Amino acid sequence: MSSSAFTLNNGVEIPAVGFGVFQTPPDETVAAVQTALEVGYRHIDTAAAYGNEREVGEAVRRSGLDRSEVFVETKVWVTDYGYDTTLHAFDKSAGKLGIDQIDLLILHQPLPTEFELTLDAYRALEQLLADGRVRAIGVSNFMPDHLTRLLAETSVVPAVNQIEVHPYFRQPELLAADAEHGILSQAWSPIGGITFYRDGSHGSTLADPTIGAIAAAHGRTLAQVMLRWHVQQGRQVIPKSVTPSRIAENLDVLDFQLTGDQLAAIDALDTGVRGGPDPADITRETFGLEIPEA
């Protein structure tokens, strides 16, 4: 593993720091992704449910970079679960992205009340992998019990599990389960944005005095310290921003080291309070969203 990339359990390399476009409006996505690629990001994370896959693809094309240089990740939404439906979801995403092969395709959520559908969706990902239409497959927001059942009933161990992890919500049991199975933990909301743009009830990680003191000691920003904490502990991160200076700042986290004490101090900030929706509550009825063809 180089300092700038992680090797997935199937040998495919993924950059340690990627660029996320969750909640980035389509009309701002092209510019944000172009900026990210210009400053050096080589991994873009999107999803069918974000409604901005087309704009991500457009930015990748405009960058002038060779397709092989940009690692593109997207996600299948729960309304497209089921074997044939998930195969078709690949076609929809690949068409919008304007690419033939998706580097990493993952299931966006478990469907605990319809787990057979989740398993059928994952089996479709396995087929896409076997056919060479995707380079790696994985899951998102899967809890330890979901992983246990998935591993028992399918044949390919997920390459990644993209989950909510930040200093105020660490999910140590889930991180341990991922590590035990050789699954890379991918942190969404890695600097804790979910804690302040949803309800803000437990404060902002960006104003945390512990993280602030560590940032001051290294001459870095609080966001950079949080991203470094993840990468140093073996997690891939996908920070999001539409501000060019922040986009560049978030990538600049590979050339300093936190001490063991500093890592432990950040670990100790865990509140156990989830910011995003509880995976146990995801159903097609409550989270239904039709993913258009084009």
Disulfide bonds with the S-S distance in Angstrom:
none
